[in-house]
């Protein structure tokens, strides 16, 4: 009798668990848990020809003459996929916003010559500046620095990204059809992934990390060639948007490390983290965790902060119109 009672209790417990799981699965499906949430900005397929204008020099930019036109002022913009404008409209990327904002604020012609390419790092950009960028006769050199710019093939973050990509390419299993399983497994994976991400990026900026050593030296070379030409050098440090942008942001110390190296190289440093402080990162990226590049809103905020910084390093040579005191593009698209 006792054994029968125990079996009945186990059966009842099993049925209760199954009913609970079925109800939880139904709730998860009804609430859309485990599905990507909209961010308020539709990703742009920048692989389409119309979305990636390519000039004769191979950059996502308008045609630019090497010799600076008479009366035109120039910024040479260096960077990676952030400055290139991955997954956003060409006109929404911060270099194009800067070009329009500078002309409007200063009442004179300005060009922001974009030499950004996805995948570039600081070493690449230093060589690019010396070999190509200075030929454009810039009034200022602007480097958009993203935290992965000091990566090398041995960096922990590089290995983490490779593992993440492999996992994304695996075929879904039977349990992946369950919304409840996707929700729970996704949270567990996200927690573990975020810990690896944080430790990986922090390790990249250890004083003796090979990638960071090379990046520091590249910053110093860029600062030196700018000083030789009498050209202001501005380094804008972007946050990693897939993290809270409040006091719990995990890379504030990394920002300070980069800022110190850039300042030692003679650059005016613009840490963009304060410009985004307190905003929800989900509303600043293109497509949630699937694409953490800055969206149109984030590019607009960056352009506003950089316009103010450029005022400090580039003297005004013409009377600015009344609209110059306002944000560069205050209206929403």
C-alpha positions in Angstrom: 0.0 0.0 0.0 2.8 2.4 0.9 4.5 1.7 -2.5 1.3 2.3 -4.4 0.7 5.6 -2.5 4.3 6.7 -3.3 3.8 5.9 -7.0 0.5 7.8 -7.0 2.3 10.8 -5.4 5.1 10.7 -8.0 2.6 10.4 -10.8 0.6 13.4 -9.4 3.8 15.4 -9.1 4.9 14.5 -12.6 1.5 15.5 -14.0 1.6 18.8 -12.0 5.0 19.6 -13.5 3.8 18.8 -17.0 0.8 21.0 -16.6 2.9 23.8 -15.2 5.3 23.5 -18.1 2.4 23.5 -20.6 0.9 26.5 -19.0 4.3 28.3 -19.0 4.9 27.4 -22.6 1.5 28.8 -23.6 2.2 32.0 -21.6 5.6 32.3 -23.2 4.2 32.0 -26.7 1.3 34.4 -25.9 3.7 37.0 -24.6 6.2 36.5 -27.4 9.0 35.6 -24.9 12.1 34.4 -26.6 11.4 36.4 -29.7 13.6 39.4 -30.7 12.0 42.6 -29.6 11.7 45.6 -31.9 14.2 48.4 -31.3 12.4 51.3 -33.0 14.8 51.4 -35.9 14.5 49.1 -38.9 17.9 47.6 -39.9 19.1 48.6 -43.3 20.6 46.1 -45.6 23.8 48.0 -46.3 24.9 45.3 -48.7 22.5 46.7 -51.3 24.3 48.9 -53.8 21.9 51.9 -53.1 22.7 51.7 -49.3 26.5 51.7 -49.7 27.6 54.4 -52.1 31.2 53.7 -53.0 33.4 56.4 -54.3 36.3 56.0 -56.7 38.6 55.4 -53.7 36.5 52.5 -52.3 34.9 54.3 -49.4 31.3 54.7 -48.4 31.3 58.4 -49.2 30.7 60.9 -51.9 33.4 61.6 -54.5 36.2 63.6 -52.9 39.0 65.3 -54.7 42.4 64.7 -53.1 43.3 68.4 -53.4 41.2 70.4 -51.1 38.9 72.8 -53.0 39.4 76.5 -52.5 37.5 77.8 -49.5 36.5 74.3 -48.3 37.3 73.1 -44.8 37.9 69.4 -44.1 37.7 66.7 -41.5 39.3 63.3 -42.2 37.2 60.7 -40.4 38.9 57.4 -39.6 37.1 54.4 -38.1 35.6 51.0 -38.5 32.0 49.8 -39.0 30.7 52.3 -36.5 32.0 55.2 -38.6 31.2 53.4 -41.8 27.5 53.3 -40.7 26.8 49.6 -40.6 23.1 48.8 -41.0 22.0 52.5 -41.1 21.3 54.8 -44.0 24.3 56.6 -45.4 22.9 60.0 -44.5 22.3 58.9 -40.9 25.9 57.9 -40.1 27.7 60.4 -37.9 30.4 61.5 -40.4 27.6 62.7 -42.8 25.8 64.3 -39.9 29.0 66.1 -38.9 29.4 67.5 -42.4 25.9 68.9 -42.5 26.2 70.2 -38.9 29.6 71.9 -39.4 28.3 73.8 -42.5 25.1 74.8 -40.7 26.8 76.0 -37.5 29.7 77.8 -39.2 28.1 79.2 -42.3 30.9 77.9 -44.5 31.6 74.8 -46.7 32.8 71.7 -44.9 33.6 68.2 -46.0 33.9 65.2 -43.8 36.0 62.8 -45.8 35.2 59.3 -44.6 38.0 56.7 -44.8 36.2 54.3 -42.5 36.1 50.6 -43.4 34.5 47.7 -41.4 37.1 45.6 -39.6 39.8 48.3 -39.4 41.8 48.6 -36.2 44.1 51.3 -34.9 47.2 50.0 -36.5 45.4 50.0 -39.9 44.1 53.5 -39.3 47.6 54.9 -38.4 49.0 53.5 -41.7 45.9 54.8 -43.6 46.3 58.3 -42.1 50.0 58.5 -43.1 49.6 57.0 -46.6 46.3 58.6 -47.6 44.4 60.7 -45.1 46.8 63.6 -44.8 46.8 64.1 -48.6 43.3 65.5 -48.3 44.6 68.5 -46.4 42.4 68.1 -43.3 41.8 70.9 -40.8 41.3 68.1 -38.2 41.7 64.4 -38.0 38.9 62.5 -36.3 39.3 58.9 -35.1 36.3 56.9 -34.0 37.7 54.4 -31.5 35.6 51.3 -30.6 36.7 48.9 -27.9 37.5 46.1 -30.3 40.0 48.2 -32.2 42.9 46.7 -30.2 42.0 43.2 -31.0 44.5 40.7 -32.4 44.2 37.1 -33.4 45.1 35.9 -29.9 42.6 38.2 -28.0 40.1 36.5 -25.7 37.4 38.6 -27.2 38.3 37.4 -30.7 37.9 33.8 -29.6 34.7 34.6 -27.9 33.3 36.1 -31.0 34.3 33.1 -33.1 32.5 30.8 -30.6 29.4 33.0 -30.7 29.4 32.9 -34.5 29.7 29.1 -34.5 26.8 28.7 -32.1 24.7 31.0 -34.3 25.4 28.8 -37.3 24.4 25.5 -35.6 21.1 24.0 -36.7 18.3 24.3 -34.1 17.4 21.3 -32.1 14.0 19.9 -31.1 13.8 21.9 -27.9 14.5 25.1 -29.8 10.9 25.0 -31.0 9.8 25.6 -27.5 9.3 29.3 -26.6 9.8 28.5 -22.9 13.1 26.6 -23.6 14.3 29.5 -25.8 13.5 32.0 -23.1 15.3 30.1 -20.3 18.2 28.9 -22.4 18.6 32.3 -23.9 18.9 33.9 -20.4 21.4 31.3 -19.3 23.5 31.7 -22.4 23.3 35.5 -22.3 24.5 35.5 -18.7 27.5 33.3 -19.5 28.2 35.1 -22.7 28.2 38.5 -21.0 30.7 37.3 -18.4 33.0 36.1 -21.1 32.5 39.3 -23.0 33.4 41.5 -20.0 36.5 39.5 -19.1 37.5 39.3 -22.7 37.5 43.0 -23.3 39.1 43.8 -20.0 41.9 41.4 -20.8 42.5 43.1 -24.2 43.5 46.3 -22.3 46.0 44.8 -19.9 49.2 46.9 -20.2 51.1 44.0 -21.8 48.3 42.8 -24.1 49.9 42.6 -27.6 46.9 44.2 -29.3 46.8 47.1 -26.9 50.6 47.6 -27.1 50.3 47.9 -30.9 47.2 50.1 -30.6 49.0 52.5 -28.2 51.9 52.8 -30.5 49.6 53.5 -33.4 47.8 56.2 -31.5 51.3 57.8 -30.8 52.2 57.7 -34.5 48.9 59.3 -35.5 49.4 62.0 -32.9 53.0 62.6 -34.1 52.1 63.0 -37.8 49.2 65.4 -36.9 51.6 67.5 -34.7 54.1 67.7 -37.6 51.3 69.0 -39.9 49.8 71.3 -37.2 46.5 69.4 -37.5 44.3 68.8 -34.4 43.8 65.1 -33.6 40.5 64.1 -32.0 39.7 60.6 -30.7 36.1 59.8 -30.0 35.6 56.7 -27.7 32.4 54.8 -28.4 30.8 52.6 -25.7 29.8 49.0 -26.3 26.1 49.4 -26.6 25.1 45.9 -25.6 25.5 46.8 -21.9 23.7 49.0 -19.4 24.8 52.6 -19.9 24.5 53.6 -16.3 26.9 53.3 -13.4 27.0 49.5 -13.9 28.6 49.9 -17.4 31.4 47.3 -17.2 34.1 49.1 -19.3 34.4 52.5 -17.8 38.0 51.7 -16.7 38.8 50.6 -20.3 37.5 53.9 -21.5 39.9 55.7 -19.1 42.8 53.5 -20.2 42.1 54.4 -23.9 41.6 58.1 -23.0 45.0 58.3 -21.2 46.8 56.7 -24.2 45.1 59.0 -26.7 45.8 62.1 -24.5 49.4 61.1 -24.2 49.5 61.0 -28.0 48.4 64.6 -28.1 44.7 64.0 -29.0 41.7 65.8 -27.7 39.7 63.0 -26.2 35.9 62.8 -26.5 34.6 59.9 -24.4 31.0 59.5 -25.7 29.9 57.4 -22.8 28.5 60.4 -20.8 26.5 61.4 -23.9 24.6 58.1 -23.7 24.6 57.9 -19.9 21.2 56.6 -18.5 19.7 55.8 -21.9 18.4 52.3 -22.7 21.0 50.6 -24.9 18.2 48.6 -26.6 17.0 51.8 -28.2 20.4 52.8 -29.4 21.3 49.7 -31.4 20.2 48.5 -34.8 18.7 45.2 -34.0 18.9 44.1 -30.3 21.6 41.5 -29.6 21.7 40.5 -33.2 23.3 43.8 -34.3 24.7 46.1 -31.7 26.0 48.7 -34.1 24.7 52.2 -33.3 21.4 53.1 -34.9 20.3 56.4 -36.2 19.5 57.8 -32.7 23.0 56.8 -31.5 24.7 58.3 -34.5 22.8 61.5 -34.0 23.9 61.8 -30.3 27.5 61.1 -31.3 27.4 63.9 -34.0 26.0 66.4 -31.5 28.7 65.6 -28.9 31.4 65.8 -31.6 30.2 69.1 -33.0 30.7 70.6 -29.6 34.2 69.1 -29.3 35.2 70.3 -32.7 34.3 73.8 -31.7 37.1 73.6 -29.1 39.8 72.6 -31.6 38.8 74.4 -34.8 38.5 78.2 -34.6 35.4 79.7 -36.2 36.4 81.6 -39.4 32.9 82.9 -40.3 29.9 84.2 -38.4 27.6 81.3 -37.7 23.9 81.6 -38.5 21.4 81.8 -35.7 20.4 78.1 -36.1 24.0 77.2 -35.1 23.1 77.3 -31.4 20.6 74.5 -31.8 21.2 70.8 -32.1 22.6 69.9 -35.6 19.4 68.1 -36.6 16.7 68.4 -34.0 13.9 66.9 -36.0 13.3 63.2 -36.0 13.2 61.3 -39.3 
